[in-house]
Amino acid sequence: MEKVSVDSTYLVHINNIADDCVWVNLSPNVRGRIRALSLSDDVSLLKDLSRNFPVGSALKAKVVHVDLANNRLDLSCRSGDSAKPLTFGDLSVGMVLPGRVTRVNERQIMVQLTDSLSGPVSLVDIADDYSTANPSTYEKNQIVRVCIRGLDIPNKRIHFSTRPSKTLSSSLPVEDREINDVSDLKINDVVRGFVKNVADNGLFVSLAYNVTAFVRVSDLSDLFLKDWKSEFQIDQLVKGKVIQVDKDLKHVQMSLKRSHIDKDYQPPLTLDDITVGQVVTGKVRKVETFGVFIVIDNSANISGLCHKSQMADRKSPDPKKLYDEGDAVQAKILKIDRDTRRISLGLKASFFGSEMDADSGEEETIEQFIGDDG
């Protein structure tokens, strides 16, 4: 090994394959290592080392590091300057490089460029369509192509992106645009992001690795949410409209209300919008021996009960044999008690065919409070 010098080139033969490197022989007595990231300029070949670099195959490699004290020899098969070991000072935003996945969790993947250079790929930088952003699709030791998204020079931290629009010559549409700074946002922009924190005063939503938006409790929904915290969880994908931007304070405020996002938004039905004789659609919320509870579609959680006597024209059926929770149904409003906010529904086929008198059977109908509890 004493005769081996940096930048010298050898024809080497692979004698062993590890998870993140291959071991090669320069001669019968001199052995060296080629890291997976240094095997080729073609990243696609690095996804399956055993297949593309089998034991016994020959490679032309350049010596990049010699450590006589520890008997270590590192080589590279990459071309030109790319064979030289990277340092933080060599990096720049927008640079595309191969990296190795070292850790995967629900929120991000960690990618390593060299022994001393690594950084995260957060959810907002994994895909051009946030609906497909799933860190679990990556595996430890997988070789990936990454783009340097941002550099924190004082702290020597790196942020990566694996978006195809940044790492490949992709012509696919970008569903969720990349946001680089608060200055990229303006009032009325509709954007998606991932819930970063659920606090007592609202949500914090990640729009970029360095941009977080705040959503007040009053801006979470057009509907009243009794237990709003149960509706949201960390890393949940949400869509909102930007309602405030302060570039100096780096502050962004959003609303998740559908009435703010959707120009064709129709407010949910209330008790005042419903009349006796009206035909509605809904979902079965609960099935009991005496009937089924139904939540009316596109309503402010308006629900009622169809007693089993109003389910069929011939005989009183067993509700548990006819319906399951979640079943979609069509129902007729038979009775509304606006003082007690109770409603009764009918499911008989004749209600939608021969239109028999809606008042028949009301005597037998068990009424149900509007709401979630039934």
N, C-alpha and C positions, 0 to 999 in steps of 0.2 A: 504493500500500500504506500510505502514511502516514495515510490517512483510515480505515483498518480498525482496529477496536478489539476487544479480547477481550470475549466474550459477545454481540457483535453477530451477528445472524442474516441469512443470505443464501440466495437461491435459486441454486444452482450447477449447472453442467453438466459431466459427466464427459468429459474429452478424451483420457485415456490410462489404461491399466490395467497396474500392475506386480504382482510376486509378492505383495507385502505391503501394497499401498496403491493408491489411485486418485488421479489428478491431475484437478483440477477448475478451471474458470474462474469467478471471481466477476464478472468483466467482461472485455472484450477484452484488457485490459492487466494484469490481476491474476490470478495463478495460485496455487493452494494445494494442499495434500496432505491426504487423509483416509486414515488408517491403516485397514487391513482391520478391525481390532478396534473401530474407531470408526464403522463404516459402519451398523451396525444393532444393536438390542437382541436381535434374533432370530439366534442363532448359526448356525442351519441355513442361512441365506442367505449366510453368509460362506464356505461350502465351495466355491462356484463363483462367483467374482467376475465373470467375463466374461459368464456367463449371467444372473445376477441384477442386475448393475449394468453394463449395456452402455454403450459409448461413445455419448454424446449424450443419455443419460437425465438427468433433472433430480432434484436432491435438495435438501432443506431442511437446511442445515448451520449450526452455530454455531462461531464463531471461538474456539479454546481457547489459541492461542499465536501471538504475533507477534514475529518476530526481524528487525528492520529492518537490522541490521548485516550479517546473512547472507542477507537477502532471502528469509526463510522464513516460511511461513504455514501453520499447522496448524488443521484444522477437525474437527468431530465431528457425526455424525448421531444419536448416542445421546441418549436422553431424560433430562431432569432432571439430577441431580447426577452421573449416570454419564458425562456428557460431560466432567467435569473430569478433568485428569490425575491418575492414582493416585500416591500416595506409599507408602512402606513403613508409615508411621504409620496409613494408612487401612485397612490389611489386618487381618483377624481370622480365626481358625480357623473353618472351616465356610463361609466366603464362597465363592460360586460365581461364576466370572468366565470370559469368553472369553479364550483365549490362542492364540498362534501357535507351532507346533512349529519349533524352530530347529536341532535336532540329534537324530539317532536312532542308537542303537547296540544291541548285543545285550542290554544290561543296563538301559537306561532311555531315556526321551525327555526332552529339554530343552524347556521351554515358556516363552515370553516374554509378559509382560503389557504392559510398556512398555519404552522404551530402557534403563531402569535397574532394572527388576524382572523377574527370571526365576528359574527353579528347576527341579529334576528331578521326574519321575514315575518312581519305581522299580518294579521288577517286582511287588512286593507291593501296589502301589497302582494298577496298570493295569486290573485286572479283578476282578470278584467271584468268579470261578472261575479259580484260578491255572493250570488246565490250558489256558486260552485266553489267558493273558498273553503277548503277543507284540509287542514294540516295533516289529518290522518291518512291522506293519500300518499304521503311521503314516508320513507323508511330510513332508519338510521343507516349511515354509510352510503346512501344513494348519492350519486353524482348529479348535480343540477347546474344549470346555467343561471347566474344571477346578475342583476344590474345594480350598481351602487346607487341607492336611492338618496342617501344623505350621509354626510360626514360631520361628526361632532369633533372638530379638530382639538379643542382644549382638553377634552377627555378621551380622545383617541377611540371614539366609538363609531361603529359602522352600522348603517341600516340598509338592508338589501330588498330587492323586489324580484319576484319570479313571474311577474305579469308577462304573458306572451308578447304584448305590444312593446315591452321594453327589452326583452331578451332575445326575441326572434323577429324575423321579417314577417310578422303576422298581419294579414289583411282582414282578420275577423273583427267584427264590430266591438267597440269598447262600451260595455253596458254601464260601468261605473268609472267615470273619469278619474285620473290621478290628480289629487290636490296636493300642491307643494307647500302652500303657505296660506295663512288667513286671507291674504290679498287676492287669492284665487276665487274667493267666495264673494257673492253679492246678495243683497236682500232679494227674496223671492226665488232664489235657486232651490230646486228640489234635488236632494241628494240622499244617498243611502250610507249607512255606517253601522258599526257594531257597538252594542252597549258595553261601556267600559266600567261603569260603576252605577249601582242603584243606591242613591242617598235619600235621606229623609225629605229633602226639598226638591227632588226630581232625579232625572237621569243625566249621566255624562256619556256622550256618544263619540266614539273615535271615528273621525273622518279621514285622518291620515296619521302616520306615525307621530307627527308633531302638531296635529290640529285636533282639538277636542271641542265638541259643542255641548251646550247645556240646554236641557229641556225642563221647564218648570212643570210641576204637577198639574197646573191648570191648562197646560198645553199638550198633555198626553193623549187626550181623547175627547171626542164630542160627547161621548156618553159619560155618565157618572160611574166611576170605578170605585166601588166600596173598599176593596182591598187592592189598590193599584200596584203595589209592589209584587203581588203574586202574578201579575200579567207580564212582568219583565224579568230577564235574567242576564247575567254577564255573557257577552259574546253573541247575544241575540241580534239578528239583522233587523234594522228598522229603517223606515223611510220618512223623511221630514222636509219641511220647507224652512229655509233660513229666514228668520224674522229680525235679526239684529247682528251687525258686524261692527266691531271696534278694532280697527287694525293696529292702533297704538297699544291697546291693552291685550291684543291677541285674544279677544273674546268673541265667541260665536254663540248665538242663541237660536234654537230651532223649535218648531212646532210639529207634533206628530198627528195633529187633528186632520182627519180626512177632508173636512170642510176647507182646510187651508191648502191641501195637496191636490185634490181632485176637483177640477173645474165643473165636472158634471155631477158632483156630489149631491145626493138626495138625503135630507135629514131623516133619521129613523122615525118610524111611525110611533105616535104616542096614543094614549087612550082616547084622546079627543078626535083622532083620525079614524077610529074604528066605529062601525055602525052595525046594528043588528041586521042580519041578512047578507052581510058582506062575506065573500068567499076569499080565503087567505091560504097561503102555504106556510108550512112550518116544519119543525123537527121535534120528534118525540124526545122529551127530556127525561121522563120517568114512567115506568109501567107498574101499575098496581092492580090488585084483583078487581077493584071497582072501576077502573078506567085508566086513561093515559093523560099525562101532563104534556102539553105542547107549547113550545116557544114559537111565536109568530116570526116569520122571516122579515128581515129589514125593519125590525122594531127595536124600541128601547127596552129590550128584555121583557116584553109583554108576553105573559104566558097564561094559559087557562087549562081547564080540564074537560075532556070528553068522557062523560060517563058511559059505561058499557052499554047502557040502554040506547045510546045514540050512535052506536057503531055499526049496526046492521039493521036491515028492515024486517027480517023474519024473526030472529030470536036473539036473546042477549048472549053474546059470545064471551069466551074467556080472553080478556085482553092480553094476557101473557103468551097466548098461542098465536095471536095475530100480529103483535108489534114487538119491536126491540128498541132499545135506546138508540137514538140517532136516525131512525127511519124518517124519510121525507114523506109528508102527508099533505093532503088538501082538506081544509075544514071550513065549515060555515059557522059564522057567529050566530049563536042562538039567543044569548041573553048577556046584557052588560049591566052591572050594578055599579054606577059611577061613584056612589057614596062610599061603598066599601072597596071599590076598585077590584071587583071580581068579575070574571068572564066565564061563560060556558060555551062549549064548542060541539059541533056535530060532524060525524064522519059517514053517515049513511049515504049509500049510493044515490038514493032517491033525492037527496038534497041537491045533487048536481045533475039529475036527469029530469024526473017529473016535477022537481021543485015542490015537494010536499010542504005543507005549512010549517014554517020555522018554529011556531010556538008549540007544536006537538012534542011531547016528551020533556018539556021544560020542568014539569013537576018532579021528574025523576033525576034531573041533572044535579050532580054535586058541583058546587061552584068552587073556584080556586082563585086565591089571591094572585095578582100579577106580580111577578118577581122570580127570583131564583129559588127561593126556599119552598115555594109551593104552598 
